[in-house]
Amino acid sequence: MLEIRALECIRDDRLLFSDLNFSLSAGEVMQVEGPNGCGKTSLLRIVCGLRQPEEGEVLWQGESIRHNREDYYANMVYIGHLPCIKGDLTVLENVRALLDTRSLSIDAKTTEAALARVGLAGFEDVPGKALSSGQRRRILLAFVELAGAKLWILDEPLTALDVQGVALMESMILEHRAAGGSVMFTTHHGMQLDCDMRSIELSAYSHADWQERD
């Protein structure tokens, strides 16, 4: 489904990684690992098309996402480590606003069922500014549940979640994998997934002695 070819990323005149190659097939889960500052978030943003690499390309179904954006974005959902929840919108309005970014219209019953699954039943009319950090994160889980994307790209998805929320995120990933979906994620927390999981260590693709090119 997803192929990464010879990616190179530079930030603040520092090489984060280069000659990075890997692929992600249907039903696969991959964790991106490495110390703080090694480029995990930068990599995810490149994979999502939110940042351009210095070198290399990202392919979806064998075609560069630069030439296949519509199909790629219809099949990929990205959740950053900072929740993009609007404080003046209610829980239900926030979910609908997120779905609008994908031109999706989901009926009220299905949306309310997704909110119930993530522990937000009865919170539909509560404004985002009145929610805890964990509850705002759960809005994103409901959005992921409803988005219908084949590829999930998750940056620190366990942030602010309690024990029940972590278990929910883990079960959602396993269900998505079982349905043929793929997941790429970073986390500083332990992810207990009862499945085969690949990992990639970004620090192995950096060069400490690299100097800025002319």
Secondary structure, 3 states (H helix, E strand, C coil): CEEEEEEEEEECCEEEEEEEEEEECCCCEEEEECCCCCCHHHHHHHHCCCCCCCEEEEEECCEECCCCHHHHHHHEEEECCCCCCCCCCEHHHHHHHHHHCCCCCCCHHHHHHHHHHCCCCCCCCCEHHHCCHHHHHHHHHHHHHHHCCCEEEEECCCCCCCHHHHHHHHHHHHHHHHCCCEEEEECCCCCCCCCCCEEEEHHHHCCCCCCCCC
